[in-house]
Amino acid sequence: MDEINKPLAWLYGEVKTPPFTQEARIETGVLLRRLQRGESLEMPHSRSMPSIGKRCHELRIRDAGQNWRLIYRIDEDVILILEIFNKNTRATPINVIENCKKRLKKYDTDIKD
């Protein structure tokens, strides 16, 4: 496998119109491509999400007055997309955190089997 270009694995959600504008889809694509090439993103584009798990992060996309978040985990061989949501408050909703944890647990269990 080419270490420079990790594939994306979408466990949940997609970037589409609606609700993303074309500009936001392009920005998201560029940021995901940087991750695939092994680049580490920092604020304001991404922040660590240890409340979800190790190597988990929140991609931050500002789009037409909305604050989209894409939760992802960086594995050795893949970038896992766990959740996409419109963030309306400062805190990440508890249900988003719990859903991401469940998806990771299922993914990690399925990979080992």
PyMOL commands that place a pseudoatom at each C-alpha (Angstrom):
pseudoatom trace, name=CA, resn=MET, resi=1, chain=A, elem=C, hetatm=0, pos=[0.000, 0.000, 0.000]
pseudoatom trace, name=CA, resn=ASP, resi=2, chain=A, elem=C, hetatm=0, pos=[1.154, 3.533, -0.751]
pseudoatom trace, name=CA, resn=GLU, resi=3, chain=A, elem=C, hetatm=0, pos=[1.873, 5.109, 2.662]
pseudoatom trace, name=CA, resn=ILE, resi=4, chain=A, elem=C, hetatm=0, pos=[1.636, 8.598, 1.197]
pseudoatom trace, name=CA, resn=ASN, resi=5, chain=A, elem=C, hetatm=0, pos=[-1.997, 8.211, 0.140]
pseudoatom trace, name=CA, resn=LYS, resi=6, chain=A, elem=C, hetatm=0, pos=[-4.155, 6.629, 2.821]
pseudoatom trace, name=CA, resn=PRO, resi=7, chain=A, elem=C, hetatm=0, pos=[-7.675, 5.763, 1.680]
pseudoatom trace, name=CA, resn=LEU, resi=8, chain=A, elem=C, hetatm=0, pos=[-10.753, 7.262, 3.309]
pseudoatom trace, name=CA, resn=ALA, resi=9, chain=A, elem=C, hetatm=0, pos=[-13.237, 4.887, 4.918]
pseudoatom trace, name=CA, resn=TRP, resi=10, chain=A, elem=C, hetatm=0, pos=[-16.649, 6.462, 5.499]
pseudoatom trace, name=CA, resn=LEU, resi=11, chain=A, elem=C, hetatm=0, pos=[-18.279, 4.778, 8.497]
pseudoatom trace, name=CA, resn=TYR, resi=12, chain=A, elem=C, hetatm=0, pos=[-21.016, 7.407, 8.498]
pseudoatom trace, name=CA, resn=GLY, resi=13, chain=A, elem=C, hetatm=0, pos=[-22.180, 10.428, 6.532]
pseudoatom trace, name=CA, resn=GLU, resi=14, chain=A, elem=C, hetatm=0, pos=[-21.121, 12.080, 3.321]
pseudoatom trace, name=CA, resn=VAL, resi=15, chain=A, elem=C, hetatm=0, pos=[-20.253, 15.541, 2.079]
pseudoatom trace, name=CA, resn=LYS, resi=16, chain=A, elem=C, hetatm=0, pos=[-22.992, 16.488, -0.348]
pseudoatom trace, name=CA, resn=THR, resi=17, chain=A, elem=C, hetatm=0, pos=[-25.348, 19.257, -1.392]
pseudoatom trace, name=CA, resn=PRO, resi=18, chain=A, elem=C, hetatm=0, pos=[-27.489, 19.974, 0.429]
pseudoatom trace, name=CA, resn=PRO, resi=19, chain=A, elem=C, hetatm=0, pos=[-26.378, 20.731, 3.110]
pseudoatom trace, name=CA, resn=PHE, resi=20, chain=A, elem=C, hetatm=0, pos=[-22.759, 21.535, 2.075]
pseudoatom trace, name=CA, resn=THR, resi=21, chain=A, elem=C, hetatm=0, pos=[-22.205, 24.289, -0.480]
pseudoatom trace, name=CA, resn=GLN, resi=22, chain=A, elem=C, hetatm=0, pos=[-19.848, 23.583, -3.360]
pseudoatom trace, name=CA, resn=GLU, resi=23, chain=A, elem=C, hetatm=0, pos=[-17.170, 25.753, -1.701]
pseudoatom trace, name=CA, resn=ALA, resi=24, chain=A, elem=C, hetatm=0, pos=[-17.411, 23.765, 1.535]
pseudoatom trace, name=CA, resn=ARG, resi=25, chain=A, elem=C, hetatm=0, pos=[-17.203, 20.450, -0.352]
pseudoatom trace, name=CA, resn=ILE, resi=26, chain=A, elem=C, hetatm=0, pos=[-14.052, 21.669, -2.094]
pseudoatom trace, name=CA, resn=GLU, resi=27, chain=A, elem=C, hetatm=0, pos=[-12.493, 22.882, 1.174]
pseudoatom trace, name=CA, resn=THR, resi=28, chain=A, elem=C, hetatm=0, pos=[-13.357, 19.586, 2.869]
pseudoatom trace, name=CA, resn=GLY, resi=29, chain=A, elem=C, hetatm=0, pos=[-11.889, 17.628, -0.032]
pseudoatom trace, name=CA, resn=VAL, resi=30, chain=A, elem=C, hetatm=0, pos=[-8.649, 19.616, 0.074]
pseudoatom trace, name=CA, resn=LEU, resi=31, chain=A, elem=C, hetatm=0, pos=[-8.287, 19.113, 3.839]
pseudoatom trace, name=CA, resn=LEU, resi=32, chain=A, elem=C, hetatm=0, pos=[-9.060, 15.379, 3.592]
pseudoatom trace, name=CA, resn=ARG, resi=33, chain=A, elem=C, hetatm=0, pos=[-6.509, 15.032, 0.780]
pseudoatom trace, name=CA, resn=ARG, resi=34, chain=A, elem=C, hetatm=0, pos=[-3.872, 16.674, 2.991]
pseudoatom trace, name=CA, resn=LEU, resi=35, chain=A, elem=C, hetatm=0, pos=[-4.677, 14.116, 5.701]
pseudoatom trace, name=CA, resn=GLN, resi=36, chain=A, elem=C, hetatm=0, pos=[-4.435, 11.277, 3.178]
pseudoatom trace, name=CA, resn=ARG, resi=37, chain=A, elem=C, hetatm=0, pos=[-0.949, 12.446, 2.254]
pseudoatom trace, name=CA, resn=GLY, resi=38, chain=A, elem=C, hetatm=0, pos=[0.121, 12.250, 5.895]
pseudoatom trace, name=CA, resn=GLU, resi=39, chain=A, elem=C, hetatm=0, pos=[-0.014, 15.927, 6.797]
pseudoatom trace, name=CA, resn=SER, resi=40, chain=A, elem=C, hetatm=0, pos=[-1.009, 16.804, 10.363]
pseudoatom trace, name=CA, resn=LEU, resi=41, chain=A, elem=C, hetatm=0, pos=[-3.682, 19.494, 10.510]
pseudoatom trace, name=CA, resn=GLU, resi=42, chain=A, elem=C, hetatm=0, pos=[-3.970, 21.887, 13.431]
pseudoatom trace, name=CA, resn=MET, resi=43, chain=A, elem=C, hetatm=0, pos=[-6.234, 24.747, 14.449]
pseudoatom trace, name=CA, resn=PRO, resi=44, chain=A, elem=C, hetatm=0, pos=[-8.146, 26.360, 12.912]
pseudoatom trace, name=CA, resn=HIS, resi=45, chain=A, elem=C, hetatm=0, pos=[-8.744, 23.408, 10.546]
pseudoatom trace, name=CA, resn=SER, resi=46, chain=A, elem=C, hetatm=0, pos=[-8.625, 20.527, 13.004]
pseudoatom trace, name=CA, resn=ARG, resi=47, chain=A, elem=C, hetatm=0, pos=[-8.441, 19.780, 16.700]
pseudoatom trace, name=CA, resn=SER, resi=48, chain=A, elem=C, hetatm=0, pos=[-7.836, 16.641, 18.711]
pseudoatom trace, name=CA, resn=MET, resi=49, chain=A, elem=C, hetatm=0, pos=[-10.848, 14.804, 20.181]
pseudoatom trace, name=CA, resn=PRO, resi=50, chain=A, elem=C, hetatm=0, pos=[-9.479, 12.608, 22.998]
pseudoatom trace, name=CA, resn=SER, resi=51, chain=A, elem=C, hetatm=0, pos=[-13.020, 12.362, 24.417]
pseudoatom trace, name=CA, resn=ILE, resi=52, chain=A, elem=C, hetatm=0, pos=[-13.773, 10.040, 21.481]
pseudoatom trace, name=CA, resn=GLY, resi=53, chain=A, elem=C, hetatm=0, pos=[-10.493, 8.137, 21.344]
pseudoatom trace, name=CA, resn=LYS, resi=54, chain=A, elem=C, hetatm=0, pos=[-6.837, 8.096, 20.459]
pseudoatom trace, name=CA, resn=ARG, resi=55, chain=A, elem=C, hetatm=0, pos=[-5.961, 9.590, 17.069]
pseudoatom trace, name=CA, resn=CYS, resi=56, chain=A, elem=C, hetatm=0, pos=[-9.469, 11.102, 16.781]
pseudoatom trace, name=CA, resn=HIS, resi=57, chain=A, elem=C, hetatm=0, pos=[-9.928, 14.644, 15.505]
pseudoatom trace, name=CA, resn=GLU, resi=58, chain=A, elem=C, hetatm=0, pos=[-12.565, 17.146, 14.461]
pseudoatom trace, name=CA, resn=LEU, resi=59, chain=A, elem=C, hetatm=0, pos=[-12.251, 18.736, 11.018]
pseudoatom trace, name=CA, resn=ARG, resi=60, chain=A, elem=C, hetatm=0, pos=[-13.743, 22.227, 11.174]
pseudoatom trace, name=CA, resn=ILE, resi=61, chain=A, elem=C, hetatm=0, pos=[-15.560, 23.636, 8.129]
pseudoatom trace, name=CA, resn=ARG, resi=62, chain=A, elem=C, hetatm=0, pos=[-17.219, 27.053, 8.119]
pseudoatom trace, name=CA, resn=ASP, resi=63, chain=A, elem=C, hetatm=0, pos=[-19.925, 27.141, 5.460]
pseudoatom trace, name=CA, resn=ALA, resi=64, chain=A, elem=C, hetatm=0, pos=[-22.475, 29.856, 4.739]
pseudoatom trace, name=CA, resn=GLY, resi=65, chain=A, elem=C, hetatm=0, pos=[-22.988, 30.753, 8.394]
pseudoatom trace, name=CA, resn=GLN, resi=66, chain=A, elem=C, hetatm=0, pos=[-22.881, 27.152, 9.616]
pseudoatom trace, name=CA, resn=ASN, resi=67, chain=A, elem=C, hetatm=0, pos=[-20.165, 25.299, 11.502]
pseudoatom trace, name=CA, resn=TRP, resi=68, chain=A, elem=C, hetatm=0, pos=[-19.772, 21.803, 10.097]
pseudoatom trace, name=CA, resn=ARG, resi=69, chain=A, elem=C, hetatm=0, pos=[-17.707, 19.195, 11.887]
pseudoatom trace, name=CA, resn=LEU, resi=70, chain=A, elem=C, hetatm=0, pos=[-16.339, 15.982, 10.462]
pseudoatom trace, name=CA, resn=ILE, resi=71, chain=A, elem=C, hetatm=0, pos=[-15.033, 13.560, 13.093]
pseudoatom trace, name=CA, resn=TYR, resi=72, chain=A, elem=C, hetatm=0, pos=[-12.194, 11.332, 11.893]
pseudoatom trace, name=CA, resn=ARG, resi=73, chain=A, elem=C, hetatm=0, pos=[-9.536, 8.938, 13.173]
pseudoatom trace, name=CA, resn=ILE, resi=74, chain=A, elem=C, hetatm=0, pos=[-6.103, 8.514, 11.671]
pseudoatom trace, name=CA, resn=ASP, resi=75, chain=A, elem=C, hetatm=0, pos=[-5.065, 4.856, 11.512]
pseudoatom trace, name=CA, resn=GLU, resi=76, chain=A, elem=C, hetatm=0, pos=[-1.830, 3.484, 10.067]
pseudoatom trace, name=CA, resn=ASP, resi=77, chain=A, elem=C, hetatm=0, pos=[-3.524, 2.416, 6.864]
pseudoatom trace, name=CA, resn=VAL, resi=78, chain=A, elem=C, hetatm=0, pos=[-6.711, 4.495, 6.592]
pseudoatom trace, name=CA, resn=ILE, resi=79, chain=A, elem=C, hetatm=0, pos=[-8.502, 7.714, 7.566]
pseudoatom trace, name=CA, resn=LEU, resi=80, chain=A, elem=C, hetatm=0, pos=[-11.835, 6.755, 9.168]
pseudoatom trace, name=CA, resn=ILE, resi=81, chain=A, elem=C, hetatm=0, pos=[-14.745, 9.204, 8.838]
pseudoatom trace, name=CA, resn=LEU, resi=82, chain=A, elem=C, hetatm=0, pos=[-16.979, 8.707, 11.886]
pseudoatom trace, name=CA, resn=GLU, resi=83, chain=A, elem=C, hetatm=0, pos=[-19.524, 11.530, 11.836]
pseudoatom trace, name=CA, resn=ILE, resi=84, chain=A, elem=C, hetatm=0, pos=[-20.533, 14.746, 10.089]
pseudoatom trace, name=CA, resn=PHE, resi=85, chain=A, elem=C, hetatm=0, pos=[-22.741, 17.264, 11.847]
pseudoatom trace, name=CA, resn=ASN, resi=86, chain=A, elem=C, hetatm=0, pos=[-23.607, 20.954, 12.090]
pseudoatom trace, name=CA, resn=LYS, resi=87, chain=A, elem=C, hetatm=0, pos=[-22.237, 22.238, 15.384]
pseudoatom trace, name=CA, resn=ASN, resi=88, chain=A, elem=C, hetatm=0, pos=[-24.540, 24.772, 17.026]
pseudoatom trace, name=CA, resn=THR, resi=89, chain=A, elem=C, hetatm=0, pos=[-22.952, 25.024, 20.484]
pseudoatom trace, name=CA, resn=ARG, resi=90, chain=A, elem=C, hetatm=0, pos=[-19.421, 25.231, 21.909]
pseudoatom trace, name=CA, resn=ALA, resi=91, chain=A, elem=C, hetatm=0, pos=[-19.515, 21.660, 23.199]
pseudoatom trace, name=CA, resn=THR, resi=92, chain=A, elem=C, hetatm=0, pos=[-19.702, 18.588, 21.001]
pseudoatom trace, name=CA, resn=PRO, resi=93, chain=A, elem=C, hetatm=0, pos=[-23.083, 16.926, 21.637]
pseudoatom trace, name=CA, resn=ILE, resi=94, chain=A, elem=C, hetatm=0, pos=[-22.894, 13.832, 23.863]
pseudoatom trace, name=CA, resn=ASN, resi=95, chain=A, elem=C, hetatm=0, pos=[-24.845, 11.750, 21.319]
pseudoatom trace, name=CA, resn=VAL, resi=96, chain=A, elem=C, hetatm=0, pos=[-22.206, 12.544, 18.648]
pseudoatom trace, name=CA, resn=ILE, resi=97, chain=A, elem=C, hetatm=0, pos=[-19.392, 11.428, 20.967]
pseudoatom trace, name=CA, resn=GLU, resi=98, chain=A, elem=C, hetatm=0, pos=[-21.250, 8.233, 21.914]
pseudoatom trace, name=CA, resn=ASN, resi=99, chain=A, elem=C, hetatm=0, pos=[-22.139, 7.419, 18.277]
pseudoatom trace, name=CA, resn=CYS, resi=100, chain=A, elem=C, hetatm=0, pos=[-18.491, 7.847, 17.257]
pseudoatom trace, name=CA, resn=LYS, resi=101, chain=A, elem=C, hetatm=0, pos=[-17.318, 5.566, 20.073]
pseudoatom trace, name=CA, resn=LYS, resi=102, chain=A, elem=C, hetatm=0, pos=[-19.860, 2.906, 19.043]
pseudoatom trace, name=CA, resn=ARG, resi=103, chain=A, elem=C, hetatm=0, pos=[-18.813, 3.082, 15.389]
pseudoatom trace, name=CA, resn=LEU, resi=104, chain=A, elem=C, hetatm=0, pos=[-15.146, 2.754, 16.334]
pseudoatom trace, name=CA, resn=LYS, resi=105, chain=A, elem=C, hetatm=0, pos=[-15.831, -0.184, 18.625]
pseudoatom trace, name=CA, resn=LYS, resi=106, chain=A, elem=C, hetatm=0, pos=[-17.774, -1.964, 15.887]
pseudoatom trace, name=CA, resn=TYR, resi=107, chain=A, elem=C, hetatm=0, pos=[-15.108, -1.164, 13.269]
pseudoatom trace, name=CA, resn=ASP, resi=108, chain=A, elem=C, hetatm=0, pos=[-12.262, -2.341, 15.508]
pseudoatom trace, name=CA, resn=THR, resi=109, chain=A, elem=C, hetatm=0, pos=[-14.154, -5.526, 16.409]
pseudoatom trace, name=CA, resn=ASP, resi=110, chain=A, elem=C, hetatm=0, pos=[-14.994, -6.287, 12.745]
pseudoatom trace, name=CA, resn=ILE, resi=111, chain=A, elem=C, hetatm=0, pos=[-11.362, -5.727, 11.685]
pseudoatom trace, name=CA, resn=LYS, resi=112, chain=A, elem=C, hetatm=0, pos=[-10.081, -8.214, 14.286]
pseudoatom trace, name=CA, resn=ASP, resi=113, chain=A, elem=C, hetatm=0, pos=[-12.598, -10.915, 13.296]
for i in range(1, 113): cmd.bond("trace and resi %d" % i, "trace and resi %d" % (i + 1))
show_as sticks, trace
zoom trace
